Amino acid sequence: MSNKKVAIITGASQGIGYAIGKLLAQNNYIVYSLSRNSKQDEYIIFLKTDITDCEQVKSAFNIIFQKHNHIDLVINNSGYAIASSYEELDIATYQNLIKVNDFAVLNVCLIALEFLKLSKGKIINIGSLTSYLFTPFGTFYATSKQLLKTISYALYNKYLKLGISICCLIVPKMKTKFDDSRVVNLPSDSVYSPYVTRCVKKVAKSAQKGMDPIKVANLVLNLDKKPTLKPQKIIGLKTKILCFLTYLIPANIVCKLLFKVFCKQD
């Protein structure tokens, strides 16, 4: 049995997930990533796993547990976004988004809980500011992050009594390549084309000034040192202010402001 803590991350190939995995490894953790593609890496051990498949997730956890006899930290990070108008969205595309962003989290959490009961470990779900403030034509991603937050809250009370902490980490726009994987569901004759195009460009541009993933990684490392966690943690003063303002400003005004910022021509 290893004295090092064992952490499992979904989607650690790049971006936030990789930053977290690398920092944990540098701080004496053994880090595994459950990812669609396996690869060789200095810091992270990649296990090829479809996290939407419950049996594959169960198999991966069993392999890790049999090798180390404990699992201490699980981080749900996988996800992607869609840009589309409501009536033009392909339903199958939306169903897959929910499958990856939410059902996969449920798969991982439900399987992880049995192992974390033994170690009194933690689950950290990587949420998003979009669960408070969503960009126009980004409704579907925002919905998935709202659901992720609900899942985290629903599991929190029950499992805290068993010594397991579950936290949803609300992160702002990040300086990553996340937008490269965004699915733009836009018919060629769409009346929304100019708005969606401008919105996608402005969202991608905002990533250039986004938060460095290492800040999230440092927070995760510090959170794991705490005996218990709160059900939600908002990272960054600006993010906290924006979340707070959603309680003060009427929703119709928030929606108008967001449309003006992201969709109106400069």
C-alpha angles and dihedrals in degrees: 000000000000121000089213118096115250118224129187121201128184115220102009097152093108145339120029094352094054093044090053094045094048094049093047091050090050087054096056100271125134103229129201128184123205102210140154090242126044122212142163116266137170095228110023133052108219120211114192102236136155099220091197088065109080094201093053091050091049091050092050093050091048092051091051094044094048090053099046105018092226142056116200111173133028122189121191105205107142119113147112139205140239128211112203145122114257100247095042097052117117105234093217089056091053093046090054091049091055090044092056100034099041118006090050089054090053090050092052095043096048092050095040093053093069091057096039091055086069096048098033085234136166141250120207117190115199105228131174145236085241088077084072103026118025126190119236110270088016093089095117096055089045090052091053091051091048088054091048089055090050091050090052093050093045093054096040103078097041098050099036086074087059092052097260119127119206121191134179109213113210108210129184127223107315132213094242140108091259092121091057089073095046112127110226107204099193124143113218092243096045116142086213094058098108092047096046092045093051092045094051092048094049093047090050091047091052088059089068088067094037129122118285110250090228088072090059090045092053091049092051090050091051093045091055089057091060119093093228136006135218116244091250136029123185114205121215132023093250090052091050091051093049092049091049092050091058087068093050105040119068112254095238091057092048090053092049092049093049092049091050093049098046107025110031117096114255 
